[in-house]
Amino acid sequence: MQIKLLAIGKTDHASIQDLIREYSSRLGYYIRFDLEVIPDLKNTKSISETTQKEKEGELILKKIQTSDELILLDERGKTFTSMEFSEYLQKKMNAGLRQLIFVIGGPYGFSEAVYARANGKISLSKMTFSHQMIRPFFIEQIYRAFTILRNEPYHHE
């Protein structure tokens, strides 16, 4: 199985980019992982939030194949402990998925078309984080999940 993280908009902060590189590199020991950034839309001040979500949604859906499992990182999604998330990933691997795609949306969330295509939603917290900060948080959680599955001394219960 391959895990892909799709995200709207680039990250400007060097420290965030360093963390993303660090944990993406670590993940390479366990699974094929790819972070793909969809460029920000231009001239968004002249369009409505709904139109922006729809245009971003079209860009997201172009990246998804029929066989892909699509999971949205969404504030209304299911929450997991790190242990539960590792079990969730194990079940996905056992199911024989070719590609599991997680998506971080833009500032206004996802379009109805993206919600309709999604196979599920996960929430990392009841708090709101910037879409740039979520990237290293989530990649680290994927890494943590694999260390849990391998009984490695990274996670402490």
Beta strands, then each sheet from edge to edge (+ up, - down):
strand 1: 2-8
strand 2: 32-38
strand 3: 69-78
strand 4: 99-104
strand 5: 120-122
sheet 1: 2+ 1+ 4+ 3+ 5+
end
